[in-house]
Amino acid sequence: MEWNVVATLKNQAYREGVAILRNYGEVEKTAFYNLVVMQVADPAAFMAELDRLPELHPAAEEALASVITVSSSFTFQDVEEFEDKSLPAVAAFAPQLAGKAFHIRLHRRGFKGRLKTPEVEGRLCAHLIDLLQAAGTPGRITFTDPDAILALETVGTRAGLSLWTREELARYRFLKID
C-alpha cells in the first residue's frame, strides 16, 4: 500500500482505533506492534479533522497514541539505498528550513541494528546544515523549542517525511514527534 499516514494505536483500544481511522481512508495493519498505515486523499484536511476527532468519536483519545501524515516518501531495500535516498529527500526541505532552528526525528520500524537512529539523525542534520550554509541561509540544530521538526518515519522498506512547524506541533494533539 502507498501510505501517507502512520498511526500508533493504544493496545487496549486497537480495534476501536482502526475503526475510527477507517472513516478517513484505507487502513492497513503492519507487522509492527500497534502500528497501522493509511492512505488519505488530503493529508492537511485529515490533520485538521483529527483535532475534532474526540468530539466526533469520544473513544479517539483512548485509542490513538499518535498520528502523523507524510508529504513525501521513498522505498529502499537495504541500508545503502536508504542512505542514498534519504539525503536528497531531506534536502528537498532545505528551502523551508532556511534560517531556522530545527532537528530531525527518525521513527524507525524495521532494520533494527542496521539503521541506527542517532547516527541517521545526525548525518541528515549535518547534511541540511551544510546545504543551508552553502545557500547563505544558515540554520541551526536545537532540541529546545525548535522552529520546526523534520519527521522521518520508516515502516519496513518504506520511508515518509514531513516538516512540522512549532505552531503545528502545538496545534495537533495526535502529532507526537519528540
mmCIF file of the C-alpha atoms, coordinates in Angstrom:
data_MODEL
# 
_entry.id   MODEL 
# 
loop_
_atom_site.group_PDB 
_atom_site.id 
_atom_site.type_symbol 
_atom_site.label_atom_id 
_atom_site.label_alt_id 
_atom_site.label_comp_id 
_atom_site.label_asym_id 
_atom_site.label_entity_id 
_atom_site.label_seq_id 
_atom_site.pdbx_PDB_ins_code 
_atom_site.Cartn_x 
_atom_site.Cartn_y 
_atom_site.Cartn_z 
_atom_site.occupancy 
_atom_site.B_iso_or_equiv 
_atom_site.pdbx_formal_charge 
_atom_site.auth_seq_id 
_atom_site.auth_comp_id 
_atom_site.auth_asym_id 
_atom_site.auth_atom_id 
_atom_site.pdbx_PDB_model_num 
ATOM 1   C CA . MET A 1 1   ? 0.000   0.000  0.000  1.00 0.00 ? 1   MET A CA 1 
ATOM 2   C CA . GLU A 1 2   ? 1.159   3.518  -0.789 1.00 0.00 ? 2   GLU A CA 1 
ATOM 3   C CA . TRP A 1 3   ? 0.691   5.259  2.567  1.00 0.00 ? 3   TRP A CA 1 
ATOM 4   C CA . ASN A 1 4   ? 0.792   8.882  3.630  1.00 0.00 ? 4   ASN A CA 1 
ATOM 5   C CA . VAL A 1 5   ? -0.224  8.397  7.285  1.00 0.00 ? 5   VAL A CA 1 
ATOM 6   C CA . VAL A 1 6   ? 1.429   6.432  10.094 1.00 0.00 ? 6   VAL A CA 1 
ATOM 7   C CA . ALA A 1 7   ? -0.636  5.831  13.232 1.00 0.00 ? 7   ALA A CA 1 
ATOM 8   C CA . THR A 1 8   ? 0.284   4.214  16.526 1.00 0.00 ? 8   THR A CA 1 
ATOM 9   C CA . LEU A 1 9   ? -2.690  2.795  18.377 1.00 0.00 ? 9   LEU A CA 1 
ATOM 10  C CA . LYS A 1 10  ? -3.103  2.069  22.045 1.00 0.00 ? 10  LYS A CA 1 
ATOM 11  C CA . ASN A 1 11  ? -3.185  -1.637 22.827 1.00 0.00 ? 11  ASN A CA 1 
ATOM 12  C CA . GLN A 1 12  ? -6.380  -1.684 24.876 1.00 0.00 ? 12  GLN A CA 1 
ATOM 13  C CA . ALA A 1 13  ? -8.330  0.051  22.083 1.00 0.00 ? 13  ALA A CA 1 
ATOM 14  C CA . TYR A 1 14  ? -6.543  -1.130 18.944 1.00 0.00 ? 14  TYR A CA 1 
ATOM 15  C CA . ARG A 1 15  ? -9.698  -2.302 17.154 1.00 0.00 ? 15  ARG A CA 1 
ATOM 16  C CA . GLU A 1 16  ? -11.550 0.883  18.022 1.00 0.00 ? 16  GLU A CA 1 
ATOM 17  C CA . GLY A 1 17  ? -8.636  2.935  16.688 1.00 0.00 ? 17  GLY A CA 1 
ATOM 18  C CA . VAL A 1 18  ? -8.656  1.064  13.377 1.00 0.00 ? 18  VAL A CA 1 
ATOM 19  C CA . ALA A 1 19  ? -12.441 1.501  13.126 1.00 0.00 ? 19  ALA A CA 1 
ATOM 20  C CA . ILE A 1 20  ? -12.150 5.255  13.742 1.00 0.00 ? 20  ILE A CA 1 
ATOM 21  C CA . LEU A 1 21  ? -9.351  5.701  11.204 1.00 0.00 ? 21  LEU A CA 1 
ATOM 22  C CA . ARG A 1 22  ? -11.265 3.755  8.532  1.00 0.00 ? 22  ARG A CA 1 
ATOM 23  C CA . ASN A 1 23  ? -13.717 6.670  8.437  1.00 0.00 ? 23  ASN A CA 1 
ATOM 24  C CA . TYR A 1 24  ? -10.949 8.754  6.826  1.00 0.00 ? 24  TYR A CA 1 
ATOM 25  C CA . GLY A 1 25  ? -9.187  6.423  4.415  1.00 0.00 ? 25  GLY A CA 1 
ATOM 26  C CA . GLU A 1 26  ? -7.829  2.999  3.685  1.00 0.00 ? 26  GLU A CA 1 
ATOM 27  C CA . VAL A 1 27  ? -6.103  1.462  6.722  1.00 0.00 ? 27  VAL A CA 1 
ATOM 28  C CA . GLU A 1 28  ? -3.588  -1.355 6.590  1.00 0.00 ? 28  GLU A CA 1 
ATOM 29  C CA . LYS A 1 29  ? -2.137  -3.253 9.524  1.00 0.00 ? 29  LYS A CA 1 
ATOM 30  C CA . THR A 1 30  ? 1.627   -3.615 9.615  1.00 0.00 ? 30  THR A CA 1 
ATOM 31  C CA . ALA A 1 31  ? 3.975   -6.218 11.029 1.00 0.00 ? 31  ALA A CA 1 
ATOM 32  C CA . PHE A 1 32  ? 4.875   -3.769 13.793 1.00 0.00 ? 32  PHE A CA 1 
ATOM 33  C CA . TYR A 1 33  ? 3.197   -3.667 17.191 1.00 0.00 ? 33  TYR A CA 1 
ATOM 34  C CA . ASN A 1 34  ? 0.127   -1.377 17.285 1.00 0.00 ? 34  ASN A CA 1 
ATOM 35  C CA . LEU A 1 35  ? 1.168   0.359  14.066 1.00 0.00 ? 35  LEU A CA 1 
ATOM 36  C CA . VAL A 1 36  ? -1.040  0.952  11.048 1.00 0.00 ? 36  VAL A CA 1 
ATOM 37  C CA . VAL A 1 37  ? -0.521  2.907  7.849  1.00 0.00 ? 37  VAL A CA 1 
ATOM 38  C CA . MET A 1 38  ? -3.168  4.738  5.862  1.00 0.00 ? 38  MET A CA 1 
ATOM 39  C CA . GLN A 1 39  ? -3.812  6.468  2.602  1.00 0.00 ? 39  GLN A CA 1 
ATOM 40  C CA . VAL A 1 40  ? -5.877  9.655  2.854  1.00 0.00 ? 40  VAL A CA 1 
ATOM 41  C CA . ALA A 1 41  ? -6.920  11.890 -0.027 1.00 0.00 ? 41  ALA A CA 1 
ATOM 42  C CA . ASP A 1 42  ? -5.967  15.191 1.612  1.00 0.00 ? 42  ASP A CA 1 
ATOM 43  C CA . PRO A 1 43  ? -3.355  14.932 4.396  1.00 0.00 ? 43  PRO A CA 1 
ATOM 44  C CA . ALA A 1 44  ? -3.755  18.570 5.520  1.00 0.00 ? 44  ALA A CA 1 
ATOM 45  C CA . ALA A 1 45  ? -7.540  18.227 5.819  1.00 0.00 ? 45  ALA A CA 1 
ATOM 46  C CA . PHE A 1 46  ? -7.065  14.927 7.639  1.00 0.00 ? 46  PHE A CA 1 
ATOM 47  C CA . MET A 1 47  ? -4.762  16.535 10.222 1.00 0.00 ? 47  MET A CA 1 
ATOM 48  C CA . ALA A 1 48  ? -7.298  19.331 10.760 1.00 0.00 ? 48  ALA A CA 1 
ATOM 49  C CA . GLU A 1 49  ? -10.059 16.758 11.153 1.00 0.00 ? 49  GLU A CA 1 
ATOM 50  C CA . LEU A 1 50  ? -8.016  14.904 13.765 1.00 0.00 ? 50  LEU A CA 1 
ATOM 51  C CA . ASP A 1 51  ? -8.324  17.933 16.035 1.00 0.00 ? 51  ASP A CA 1 
ATOM 52  C CA . ARG A 1 52  ? -12.097 17.430 16.041 1.00 0.00 ? 52  ARG A CA 1 
ATOM 53  C CA . LEU A 1 53  ? -11.858 13.659 16.385 1.00 0.00 ? 53  LEU A CA 1 
ATOM 54  C CA . PRO A 1 54  ? -12.554 13.427 20.143 1.00 0.00 ? 54  PRO A CA 1 
ATOM 55  C CA . GLU A 1 55  ? -15.802 15.369 19.603 1.00 0.00 ? 55  GLU A CA 1 
ATOM 56  C CA . LEU A 1 56  ? -16.878 13.033 16.786 1.00 0.00 ? 56  LEU A CA 1 
ATOM 57  C CA . HIS A 1 57  ? -15.524 9.813  18.299 1.00 0.00 ? 57  HIS A CA 1 
ATOM 58  C CA . PRO A 1 58  ? -15.162 10.064 22.100 1.00 0.00 ? 58  PRO A CA 1 
ATOM 59  C CA . ALA A 1 59  ? -13.047 6.882  22.122 1.00 0.00 ? 59  ALA A CA 1 
ATOM 60  C CA . ALA A 1 60  ? -10.352 8.503  19.970 1.00 0.00 ? 60  ALA A CA 1 
ATOM 61  C CA . GLU A 1 61  ? -8.299  9.776  22.928 1.00 0.00 ? 61  GLU A CA 1 
ATOM 62  C CA . GLU A 1 62  ? -8.226  6.249  24.346 1.00 0.00 ? 62  GLU A CA 1 
ATOM 63  C CA . ALA A 1 63  ? -7.471  4.594  21.007 1.00 0.00 ? 63  ALA A CA 1 
ATOM 64  C CA . LEU A 1 64  ? -4.924  6.773  19.204 1.00 0.00 ? 64  LEU A CA 1 
ATOM 65  C CA . ALA A 1 65  ? -1.436  7.283  20.594 1.00 0.00 ? 65  ALA A CA 1 
ATOM 66  C CA . SER A 1 66  ? -0.019  9.278  17.674 1.00 0.00 ? 66  SER A CA 1 
ATOM 67  C CA . VAL A 1 67  ? -0.885  10.056 14.076 1.00 0.00 ? 67  VAL A CA 1 
ATOM 68  C CA . ILE A 1 68  ? 1.374   11.712 11.506 1.00 0.00 ? 68  ILE A CA 1 
ATOM 69  C CA . THR A 1 69  ? 0.982   12.448 7.817  1.00 0.00 ? 69  THR A CA 1 
ATOM 70  C CA . VAL A 1 70  ? 3.909   12.477 5.405  1.00 0.00 ? 70  VAL A CA 1 
ATOM 71  C CA . SER A 1 71  ? 4.328   14.695 2.364  1.00 0.00 ? 71  SER A CA 1 
ATOM 72  C CA . SER A 1 72  ? 6.993   12.707 0.511  1.00 0.00 ? 72  SER A CA 1 
ATOM 73  C CA . SER A 1 73  ? 8.220   9.134  0.570  1.00 0.00 ? 73  SER A CA 1 
ATOM 74  C CA . PHE A 1 74  ? 10.667  6.657  -0.907 1.00 0.00 ? 74  PHE A CA 1 
ATOM 75  C CA . THR A 1 75  ? 11.290  2.918  -0.785 1.00 0.00 ? 75  THR A CA 1 
ATOM 76  C CA . PHE A 1 76  ? 14.568  1.198  -0.030 1.00 0.00 ? 76  PHE A CA 1 
ATOM 77  C CA . GLN A 1 77  ? 15.791  -2.376 0.186  1.00 0.00 ? 77  GLN A CA 1 
ATOM 78  C CA . ASP A 1 78  ? 18.931  -2.003 2.288  1.00 0.00 ? 78  ASP A CA 1 
ATOM 79  C CA . VAL A 1 79  ? 20.878  0.467  4.413  1.00 0.00 ? 79  VAL A CA 1 
ATOM 80  C CA . GLU A 1 80  ? 22.960  1.719  1.492  1.00 0.00 ? 80  GLU A CA 1 
ATOM 81  C CA . GLU A 1 81  ? 19.859  2.515  -0.554 1.00 0.00 ? 81  GLU A CA 1 
ATOM 82  C CA . PHE A 1 82  ? 18.281  4.224  2.458  1.00 0.00 ? 82  PHE A CA 1 
ATOM 83  C CA . GLU A 1 83  ? 21.378  6.397  2.853  1.00 0.00 ? 83  GLU A CA 1 
ATOM 84  C CA . ASP A 1 84  ? 21.428  7.245  -0.877 1.00 0.00 ? 84  ASP A CA 1 
ATOM 85  C CA . LYS A 1 85  ? 17.748  8.195  -0.990 1.00 0.00 ? 85  LYS A CA 1 
ATOM 86  C CA . SER A 1 86  ? 17.428  9.926  2.382  1.00 0.00 ? 86  SER A CA 1 
ATOM 87  C CA . LEU A 1 87  ? 19.954  12.672 1.570  1.00 0.00 ? 87  LEU A CA 1 
ATOM 88  C CA . PRO A 1 88  ? 18.052  14.144 -1.414 1.00 0.00 ? 88  PRO A CA 1 
ATOM 89  C CA . ALA A 1 89  ? 14.739  13.524 0.373  1.00 0.00 ? 89  ALA A CA 1 
ATOM 90  C CA . VAL A 1 90  ? 15.699  15.735 3.324  1.00 0.00 ? 90  VAL A CA 1 
ATOM 91  C CA . ALA A 1 91  ? 17.459  18.221 1.022  1.00 0.00 ? 91  ALA A CA 1 
ATOM 92  C CA . ALA A 1 92  ? 14.068  18.972 -0.561 1.00 0.00 ? 92  ALA A CA 1 
ATOM 93  C CA . PHE A 1 93  ? 13.059  20.569 2.761  1.00 0.00 ? 93  PHE A CA 1 
ATOM 94  C CA . ALA A 1 94  ? 16.085  22.901 2.911  1.00 0.00 ? 94  ALA A CA 1 
ATOM 95  C CA . PRO A 1 95  ? 14.241  25.957 1.494  1.00 0.00 ? 95  PRO A CA 1 
ATOM 96  C CA . GLN A 1 96  ? 11.619  25.673 4.239  1.00 0.00 ? 96  GLN A CA 1 
ATOM 97  C CA . LEU A 1 97  ? 14.348  25.437 6.900  1.00 0.00 ? 97  LEU A CA 1 
ATOM 98  C CA . ALA A 1 98  ? 16.368  28.439 5.721  1.00 0.00 ? 98  ALA A CA 1 
ATOM 99  C CA . GLY A 1 99  ? 17.472  30.466 8.736  1.00 0.00 ? 99  GLY A CA 1 
ATOM 100 C CA . LYS A 1 100 ? 15.521  28.259 11.141 1.00 0.00 ? 100 LYS A CA 1 
ATOM 101 C CA . ALA A 1 101 ? 16.304  26.231 14.260 1.00 0.00 ? 101 ALA A CA 1 
ATOM 102 C CA . PHE A 1 102 ? 15.279  22.606 13.731 1.00 0.00 ? 102 PHE A CA 1 
ATOM 103 C CA . HIS A 1 103 ? 16.084  18.970 14.223 1.00 0.00 ? 103 HIS A CA 1 
ATOM 104 C CA . ILE A 1 104 ? 15.261  15.671 12.544 1.00 0.00 ? 104 ILE A CA 1 
ATOM 105 C CA . ARG A 1 105 ? 13.425  12.909 14.326 1.00 0.00 ? 105 ARG A CA 1 
ATOM 106 C CA . LEU A 1 106 ? 13.573  9.366  12.908 1.00 0.00 ? 106 LEU A CA 1 
ATOM 107 C CA . HIS A 1 107 ? 10.973  6.833  13.991 1.00 0.00 ? 107 HIS A CA 1 
ATOM 108 C CA . ARG A 1 108 ? 12.358  3.577  12.643 1.00 0.00 ? 108 ARG A CA 1 
ATOM 109 C CA . ARG A 1 109 ? 10.324  0.399  12.332 1.00 0.00 ? 109 ARG A CA 1 
ATOM 110 C CA . GLY A 1 110 ? 12.422  -2.374 10.879 1.00 0.00 ? 110 GLY A CA 1 
ATOM 111 C CA . PHE A 1 111 ? 16.128  -2.602 10.070 1.00 0.00 ? 111 PHE A CA 1 
ATOM 112 C CA . LYS A 1 112 ? 16.880  -2.998 13.778 1.00 0.00 ? 112 LYS A CA 1 
ATOM 113 C CA . GLY A 1 113 ? 20.615  -2.878 14.378 1.00 0.00 ? 113 GLY A CA 1 
ATOM 114 C CA . ARG A 1 114 ? 21.251  -1.808 10.782 1.00 0.00 ? 114 ARG A CA 1 
ATOM 115 C CA . LEU A 1 115 ? 19.750  1.690  10.769 1.00 0.00 ? 115 LEU A CA 1 
ATOM 116 C CA . LYS A 1 116 ? 20.930  3.409  13.908 1.00 0.00 ? 116 LYS A CA 1 
ATOM 117 C CA . THR A 1 117 ? 18.568  6.257  14.762 1.00 0.00 ? 117 THR A CA 1 
ATOM 118 C CA . PRO A 1 118 ? 21.065  8.690  16.357 1.00 0.00 ? 118 PRO A CA 1 
ATOM 119 C CA . GLU A 1 119 ? 23.546  8.192  13.519 1.00 0.00 ? 119 GLU A CA 1 
ATOM 120 C CA . VAL A 1 120 ? 20.916  8.691  10.808 1.00 0.00 ? 120 VAL A CA 1 
ATOM 121 C CA . GLU A 1 121 ? 19.500  11.800 12.505 1.00 0.00 ? 121 GLU A CA 1 
ATOM 122 C CA . GLY A 1 122 ? 22.978  13.273 12.964 1.00 0.00 ? 122 GLY A CA 1 
ATOM 123 C CA . ARG A 1 123 ? 24.067  12.584 9.388  1.00 0.00 ? 123 ARG A CA 1 
ATOM 124 C CA . LEU A 1 124 ? 20.885  14.067 7.914  1.00 0.00 ? 124 LEU A CA 1 
ATOM 125 C CA . CYS A 1 125 ? 21.018  17.139 10.184 1.00 0.00 ? 125 CYS A CA 1 
ATOM 126 C CA . ALA A 1 126 ? 24.650  17.747 9.195  1.00 0.00 ? 126 ALA A CA 1 
ATOM 127 C CA . HIS A 1 127 ? 23.685  17.442 5.516  1.00 0.00 ? 127 HIS A CA 1 
ATOM 128 C CA . LEU A 1 128 ? 20.932  20.040 5.910  1.00 0.00 ? 128 LEU A CA 1 
ATOM 129 C CA . ILE A 1 129 ? 23.195  22.387 7.883  1.00 0.00 ? 129 ILE A CA 1 
ATOM 130 C CA . ASP A 1 130 ? 25.794  22.164 5.083  1.00 0.00 ? 130 ASP A CA 1 
ATOM 131 C CA . LEU A 1 131 ? 23.163  22.871 2.420  1.00 0.00 ? 131 LEU A CA 1 
ATOM 132 C CA . LEU A 1 132 ? 21.756  25.841 4.321  1.00 0.00 ? 132 LEU A CA 1 
ATOM 133 C CA . GLN A 1 133 ? 25.220  27.269 4.934  1.00 0.00 ? 133 GLN A CA 1 
ATOM 134 C CA . ALA A 1 134 ? 26.137  26.911 1.246  1.00 0.00 ? 134 ALA A CA 1 
ATOM 135 C CA . ALA A 1 135 ? 22.900  28.701 0.279  1.00 0.00 ? 135 ALA A CA 1 
ATOM 136 C CA . GLY A 1 136 ? 23.742  31.605 2.594  1.00 0.00 ? 136 GLY A CA 1 
ATOM 137 C CA . THR A 1 137 ? 20.748  30.861 4.835  1.00 0.00 ? 137 THR A CA 1 
ATOM 138 C CA . PRO A 1 138 ? 22.325  29.107 7.809  1.00 0.00 ? 138 PRO A CA 1 
ATOM 139 C CA . GLY A 1 139 ? 20.145  27.138 10.151 1.00 0.00 ? 139 GLY A CA 1 
ATOM 140 C CA . ARG A 1 140 ? 20.934  25.559 13.472 1.00 0.00 ? 140 ARG A CA 1 
ATOM 141 C CA . ILE A 1 141 ? 20.123  22.342 15.271 1.00 0.00 ? 141 ILE A CA 1 
ATOM 142 C CA . THR A 1 142 ? 18.226  22.612 18.532 1.00 0.00 ? 142 THR A CA 1 
ATOM 143 C CA . PHE A 1 143 ? 16.102  20.285 20.595 1.00 0.00 ? 143 PHE A CA 1 
ATOM 144 C CA . THR A 1 144 ? 14.710  23.085 22.751 1.00 0.00 ? 144 THR A CA 1 
ATOM 145 C CA . ASP A 1 145 ? 11.713  24.855 21.207 1.00 0.00 ? 145 ASP A CA 1 
ATOM 146 C CA . PRO A 1 146 ? 12.734  24.414 17.545 1.00 0.00 ? 146 PRO A CA 1 
ATOM 147 C CA . ASP A 1 147 ? 11.083  26.401 14.762 1.00 0.00 ? 147 ASP A CA 1 
ATOM 148 C CA . ALA A 1 148 ? 10.440  23.081 13.004 1.00 0.00 ? 148 ALA A CA 1 
ATOM 149 C CA . ILE A 1 149 ? 10.963  19.342 13.214 1.00 0.00 ? 149 ILE A CA 1 
ATOM 150 C CA . LEU A 1 150 ? 11.555  17.211 10.142 1.00 0.00 ? 150 LEU A CA 1 
ATOM 151 C CA . ALA A 1 151 ? 9.948   13.841 10.823 1.00 0.00 ? 151 ALA A CA 1 
ATOM 152 C CA . LEU A 1 152 ? 11.228  10.733 9.073  1.00 0.00 ? 152 LEU A CA 1 
ATOM 153 C CA . GLU A 1 153 ? 9.033   7.659  9.521  1.00 0.00 ? 153 GLU A CA 1 
ATOM 154 C CA . THR A 1 154 ? 10.148  4.238  8.331  1.00 0.00 ? 154 THR A CA 1 
ATOM 155 C CA . VAL A 1 155 ? 7.877   1.229  8.157  1.00 0.00 ? 155 VAL A CA 1 
ATOM 156 C CA . GLY A 1 156 ? 9.779   -1.747 6.810  1.00 0.00 ? 156 GLY A CA 1 
ATOM 157 C CA . THR A 1 157 ? 11.276  -0.721 3.474  1.00 0.00 ? 157 THR A CA 1 
ATOM 158 C CA . ARG A 1 158 ? 9.311   2.496  3.027  1.00 0.00 ? 158 ARG A CA 1 
ATOM 159 C CA . ALA A 1 159 ? 10.170  5.924  4.426  1.00 0.00 ? 159 ALA A CA 1 
ATOM 160 C CA . GLY A 1 160 ? 7.999   9.025  4.648  1.00 0.00 ? 160 GLY A CA 1 
ATOM 161 C CA . LEU A 1 161 ? 8.959   12.595 5.510  1.00 0.00 ? 161 LEU A CA 1 
ATOM 162 C CA . SER A 1 162 ? 7.099   15.650 6.710  1.00 0.00 ? 162 SER A CA 1 
ATOM 163 C CA . LEU A 1 163 ? 8.001   19.019 8.157  1.00 0.00 ? 163 LEU A CA 1 
ATOM 164 C CA . TRP A 1 164 ? 6.145   20.412 11.160 1.00 0.00 ? 164 TRP A CA 1 
ATOM 165 C CA . THR A 1 165 ? 6.361   23.951 12.472 1.00 0.00 ? 165 THR A CA 1 
ATOM 166 C CA . ARG A 1 166 ? 6.307   24.908 16.134 1.00 0.00 ? 166 ARG A CA 1 
ATOM 167 C CA . GLU A 1 167 ? 2.715   26.105 15.701 1.00 0.00 ? 167 GLU A CA 1 
ATOM 168 C CA . GLU A 1 168 ? 1.585   22.856 14.072 1.00 0.00 ? 168 GLU A CA 1 
ATOM 169 C CA . LEU A 1 169 ? 3.279   20.797 16.758 1.00 0.00 ? 169 LEU A CA 1 
ATOM 170 C CA . ALA A 1 170 ? 1.318   22.746 19.384 1.00 0.00 ? 170 ALA A CA 1 
ATOM 171 C CA . ARG A 1 171 ? -1.975  22.618 17.459 1.00 0.00 ? 171 ARG A CA 1 
ATOM 172 C CA . TYR A 1 172 ? -2.283  18.937 16.513 1.00 0.00 ? 172 TYR A CA 1 
ATOM 173 C CA . ARG A 1 173 ? -2.971  16.857 19.606 1.00 0.00 ? 173 ARG A CA 1 
ATOM 174 C CA . PHE A 1 174 ? -2.168  13.486 17.995 1.00 0.00 ? 174 PHE A CA 1 
ATOM 175 C CA . LEU A 1 175 ? 1.057   14.681 16.388 1.00 0.00 ? 175 LEU A CA 1 
ATOM 176 C CA . LYS A 1 176 ? 3.692   13.365 18.776 1.00 0.00 ? 176 LYS A CA 1 
ATOM 177 C CA . ILE A 1 177 ? 7.098   13.513 17.170 1.00 0.00 ? 177 ILE A CA 1 
ATOM 178 C CA . ASP A 1 178 ? 9.515   14.009 20.086 1.00 0.00 ? 178 ASP A CA 1 
# 
